[in-house]
Amino acid sequence: MLFNSLEFVLFFIVVTTLFYLSPHRFRWVLLLLASCYFYMAFLPIYILILGGTIIIDYFAGIYIEKSIGRKRKALLILSLVANIGVLCVFKYYNFINENIGLILSFWHHSNPLPYLNILLPIGLSFHTFQAMSYTIEVYRGNQSAEKKFGLYALYVMFYPQLVAGPIERPQQLLPQLKLNDTFDARGVSAGLQQMLMGFVKKLVVADRLAINVDYIYNHSADQSGKSLAMATVFFAFQIYCDFSGYTDIAIGAAKVLGIDLMKNFNRPYLAASLSQFWHRWHISLSTWFRDYVYFPLGGNRVGKLHMYVNLLVVFLISGLWHGAKWTFVIWGLLNGFIMIIESMFKIKTKPGNGISTLFKTLLTFVLICFTWIFFRAPTIDNALYILKKIIQFDGSIKSGTDHFYYSFLVIGFLLFFEIITEYTPGVYKYLPNTFASRCVYYVLLLAIILQFGVFNGSQFIYFQF
């Protein structure tokens, strides 16, 4: 079920109420059943796929811990192959098959492999990566194998972050699932506030920006360069508020239950370099690739050329992780090449004077928007066409919708609060923090959501990954 639906609101209220009314020893059972129901609300049959990989990884973890030498490594490989295999079949098979067909047709041969008419299980990449982190950490000796099958299943299926993260490590999440009995009123309050902010980001900002972005990108042939440039900037904030909005709802919902999930965004568009951006954007995925791909390849402990190859490999995989399309591959490689250029010219991210920091931040944002064109465009040809029109920067801006000026307004408010938080975080200590003030804050956010929110049931962008 979608977070931005009445069904989820009712689900959250019922599950949270039952959670705190239940005896301590049954709470994890309630959360597991609730998480199964949450996932099955999308497409029930796919719970079997998730269940199959959970069974494999559960036993793999136990036997990896008991084994030594080659057997230990073989069990890890078995677990990784099972997870990556499921991902390849559902997410990459048709993409690979299509490209094989193009190669064979060049040599005047037909492709004997059939296409599979299957839907991608929602959030498959997220819970696959979370499951793999478990067996890798058990193999490395950083995590004990979980003996209770239900608790391990809940680690993979915990409903707030099941379909779009954050991608948690077992050391962080598993101990918290062995829940304590305390009710933390401040934690519940903070969780509800973060959830409301997530709904504001999704319903008020992202989904309203989407109206302009979708119209202009879907009619790119009829748009001027200025309109396409504006839509690209709008998309940068749309995808940020869409994904960070989901993350806020997920982290907030978990916090209400007394569980802390990792921070996944840290005001990324205030970054002064692309490398700093990737320390602030989708932090759980960036650190996953760092720890399980980049470091094992040698990281930056190798020669410069080897390090640059490592960066490209990581961003190539990152592009493919986002989707089985060449546009995503190019998006990933562009990020990798920009990171390499930054490294070659030793671009510093430490704060300089105000003008220098502002210039670097604006330049970084422009480069990020450049890469977002390939992320958003349906094809490479369309992306190149849009890029060409933006470079020409011709014509006048025609939004085609009634949400044009509103879009600038919400972006302005978002940047205002992010800049305040980034550069003067201490200002918040002067705000009242009483029960009455929190109630006023809740009512204000609810009023903003009800007055300006878009309630069309749109899916979160990262659900497709």
N, C-alpha and C positions, 0 to 999 in steps of 0.2 A: 504494500500500500504506500501511497505517496505521503510524504510528510505534510505537504500543503493540501490536505484533504480533511473533511469533517470526520471521515472514518478513522484517520490517525489520531485526531484529537480525542475522540471517544476511546479508542484503543489505549492511548497513553494514560488517560484518567483512570480507566478500569484497571490496567496492569499495575500502575503505581499504587493505587488504593489497595489492591489485593496483596501487593508486595509487602506493604507495611503492616497489613493485618495478618499476614502469614507467619507461622513460627519460623525461626531462623533456619532450621535444617531443611525446610521445604522451599526456601526462596529461590535457590538456583534452579529447582525443578520448574517453578512457575515461570522464571525468565526463559528457560529453554523451551517450554511449551509455547509461550508468547512469541518467542523468536521464530519458531517453526510456523506458527500461524501468520506472522508478519510476512515471512518469505513466501509462503504458499498463497498469499493474497495476490501475488503477481501472476504466477503460473504454477499450480500445485505439483505437476509432474516433475518439475526440476528439483524438488526437494530430494528426489532419489539420487540425482547426480551429486548433489552436495553431500548427501548421506554416504554415498560410496567412497568419496575421497576422504571424508572424516574417518571412516572405518580404517582405510588403508593407513592414513597418517597416525591414527591412534596406536595401532599395533606396531607401525614402523618406529615410533618414538620409544615404545617399551623395549623392543628388541635392539634398537640402536644403543640404548643405555646399557644393555646387558652384554653387548658384543664388543669385540676388539678387532683391530687390523682390517683386512680386506672385507670381511663380512659386514663390519660396521659401515664401511663406505658404500658397500653394495646396497645395503638397506636404505641409506640416505638417497642414493641414486634412484632406487625403486620408487621411493616416495616422491621425489622431484619429477620423475618421468610420468608418474600417474597424474600429478597436478598439471604439469605442463602439457601432457597429452590431452587431457580434457579441454584445456584452454585452446590448444591447436585445432582440435576437431570442431569445436563450436565457433571459434572466433577467426581462425586463419585458414581452415581447409579450403573454403570457396575462393578466398583471395589467392592462395597458392595455386589452386587448380586453374583459376582464370588466367594467371600469368603463364602457367605451363601451356595452356591452350594457345596463348598468343605466340609463344616461342615455336610450338609445333606447327601452327598455321603459317609461320614465316617459311618453314621448310616444307610446306604443303602436306602436312600430316594432320590427322584429326586427333582430338584428345579423347582417349578411351575412358578417362575417369569421369564418373557422374558428379553432378552438382548435388549438394545436400540442401533440401528445403527445410532448414531448421532455424529456430529463433535462438539468439544468444541469451543464455540465462543471465538475468539482471545481476549486475555487480560481480560477475564471475572473476574478473581480474583482481578485484579487491580481496575477496575471501580466499582466492588461490594464493596470493602473495602472503596473506596472513598465515595461512596453513603452512606454507613453505618456510616461513621464518621460524615456526615452532620446531620442525624437524632439524633445521640447520642449527638452531641454538642448542637442541638436545645433543646433536652430533659434536658440537664444539665444547660441550660440557658446561655451558652457561645456564642451562635450564634442566631441571629434573623432569623426567617423563611423567606426565599426569596419569595416575593409575585409575582414576574415576572417569569412566567413559563419558558420562553425562556432562561433567565439568569441562572436559576437552571439547565436546561438541558445542557447549555454550561459548567457549573461547572463540570458536570459528563463527558462531551464529548470533552472537550478542546483537540484538535487533537494532540499537541505535546506529552502530557503525557497520552493519552487515553488508550493505549494498554500495556504499561510497566512502568508507573509511571514517576516521583515520585508520591506517593500517597499523595495528598494535603489535608490539612484541610480547611474547608469552611472559617474560619477567615482569612486565608492567601490568598486564591485565589478569592473568590467571590468579595471582594471590588475592586480588580484589574480588574475584568471583566467589571466593570462600568467605562469604560476607560476614560483617559484624552486625551486632544488634542495635547499634546506636542510630538515633534519628537526629540528623544535623539540620536544624532549622535554617541556619545561615547558608549551608550548602544547597538546600532545596530552593531557597530564595534566589541564590546566585544562578542556579541551574535554570529556573524559570525565566529570569532576566535574559540569560544568554539565548534561550529558546525563542523568546519574543524578538530579540534582535535578529536572530536567524530568519524568522518569518518576515520581518521588515525588509531584510536584504533580498529575500527571494521574491516576495509578493509585491513589494512597493518599488524596489529598484530593478532587480534583474528582469522580472516578467514585463515591466513597462518598457525597459530598454529593448527587450526582445521584439516588441511591436515594430519599432523603427528598424532594428537590425534585420529582422526577417524580411520585411517589405523591400528594403534596399538591396540586400544580397540576393533575394529571390528574383529581383527585376534588375540585375546589375547591368544588362545591356541597355537599359533605358535611363541609367543614372549618370550624373556628371562625376568628374573626379573628386570634386569637393564633397558631394553627397556620400561617395564611397569611403572617403577618408573619415568623414564624420561617423559613418556606420561602423567602421573599424575601431575607432576610439570607443564608441558605445559598446561594441562587442567585448572589448577588453574589460570594461566595468561590468558588463552583463555576466560574463563567465566567472569573474571574480566574486560578485555578489551571489550568483547562483550556487557556486561550489562552497564558498565560505559560509553562505547562509545555511546550506545543508550541514556543514561541519558544526556550526554553532548550535543547530537544533540537536544534532547527535550528541555533542559534548554536554549540552545542557540537560538533555533527557537522561544521560548516564549520571550526571552530577546529582540530579534529583534522587536517584537510586543509591547515592553514596559512592559512585564509581568515577574515578578521574581518567579521562582519555587525554591523549597527548595533544598539544597545540598544533594545528595544521596550517595556520596562516598567521603572518606577522606583518601586516601592512606592506605587502610586496611592491606596490607601485611607488613607494617612497625609497626603493633601493637605488643606490648610486652606481650600480654595475649589474651585469647579467648574473655574475656569480653570486652576488648578494641577493638578487631576486630569487635565485633557486635555493637560497638558505631561508627564504621567507614564504615561498609558494609551495603548497602541497608538501609540507615538511616531512610527513610520514613516508611518502613515496620517495622523495629525494634522499632521505637517510637510508631507506631500504636499498636503493640502487648503490649508494655509497658503500654500505657495509657488506652487501652480498654480491656485488658485481665489480665496482670500481676498485675497492681495496684488494679483493682476491686477484684481480688482474695486475696488481702492482701499484695502483694508485699513483701518487706523485713521488714515490720512492724510487722510481726508475728514471731513465734518461728522458729528455724533453720530448723526443719524437715518440717514444713508447707511451709517455703520459698523454700526448695528444691523441694517439690512437685509442687509448683507454677512454678518453672523454668522448670520442666519436662513437665508440661501441656502446657506451652507456646511453647516450642520447638517441642513438639509432634504436636501441631496445625500448627506450622510453617512448619514442614515437610509435613504434609498433604496439606497445602496451596500450596506447590510447585508441588505437583502431587499426583494422586491416585495410588501410588505404594508403596509396602513395603520398597523398597530401600530408598524412600524419608522419610518414617517414621523412619527408622533406622538412616538415616543421621541426622534428627532432634533430636532424642533421644541421639545420640552420642555427639552432641553439648551441649545438656542439661547436660549430665553426666560430661563432661569435665568442664563445668561452675561450677557444684557442687563441683568437686574436687578442682578447683581453690579457691572456697569460703572456703572449709574446711581447706585448708592449708594456707589460707590468703595470696595468691600470690599477691604481690604488682606490680602495673603497673607504679608507679612513676619512672622517670628516675634515674638510678643508675650510676655507672661508665660505660665507653664505652663497656668493655668486658661483663659485666653483662647484659646490654641492648641488645647487639648483640646476646648473648646466648638465652635470653628469646624470642627475635624476631624470631630467627631460629627455636627454639623449637615450638613456636606458629605456624609458617608456616608449620612445619612437621605435627603437629596435624590437621591443617586445610586440608592439602593434604590428610591425612588419611581419614577424613570424606568425602572429595570430591570423593573418590573411590566409595562410595555407591551412591552418587548423579549421577555419570556418568555411572556406570555399568548398563546394562539392567535388570539384575536379582540379587538376593541375592547370589545365587550360583556362578555367574560369579564374583561378587565383592569379595567373599571369596577366590576364586581361584586366582584372581589378587593380593589380599593382601598376600596370601601365597607365590606366586612367588616373590613379592617384598621383603618380609622378607628373602627369600633364597638368593636374589640378585645374581642370577647365570647368566652365559652366557655373551655374548657381546651385545652391542647396535646395533640393526638393525632397522633403521628408515623406510626403504621401500619407501622413497620418496626423492625428491631432495631439500627438505626444512629444512633439519635437522640443519645445521650450521646457516642458516638464522634465525631459531627460537631462538637460543641462542643469536644472535645478537640483535634482536628486544627486547627480554626480558632485555638484558643488558642496552640498551638505555632507556627503560621504567623505570627501577629501578634507573638509574643514575639521571634522571630528577625528580623522586619522592623523592629521598634522598636529592637532592639539595633543593627542595621545602620544605621538612619537616624540615631540620636542618639549612638551610641558606636562608630563604625566602627573606631576605633583598637584596640579590644579584640582584634580578630582577629590583630594582629601578635604577640600573646603566645602564639598557638597554634603548636604544632610544625609545621614544614613540611619534614619529611624524607620519604624514600621509604617508610619503614616506616609513618609516620603517615598518609600518603596511602593506602596499602594498607588500613589499618584503616578509614579514612573510606569507601573503596569498598565494603569488606565490610559495614560498618554500613548504608550506603544500600541495598545489594542485599538485605540481610536484612530491612530495613523494607519494601521493595517486595514481596519474596516472601511475607512474613508478613501484611501488611495490604493489599496491592494488590488491586484488582478487575480480574480478567482476563476480561472479557466482550466484548472487542474493540469497545468503544464508539467511535464516530467523534468526532473533535474538533469542538466546536461551530462553530468558524470555518471548517471545511471547506465548509459549506453556502454560504459567501459567495464 
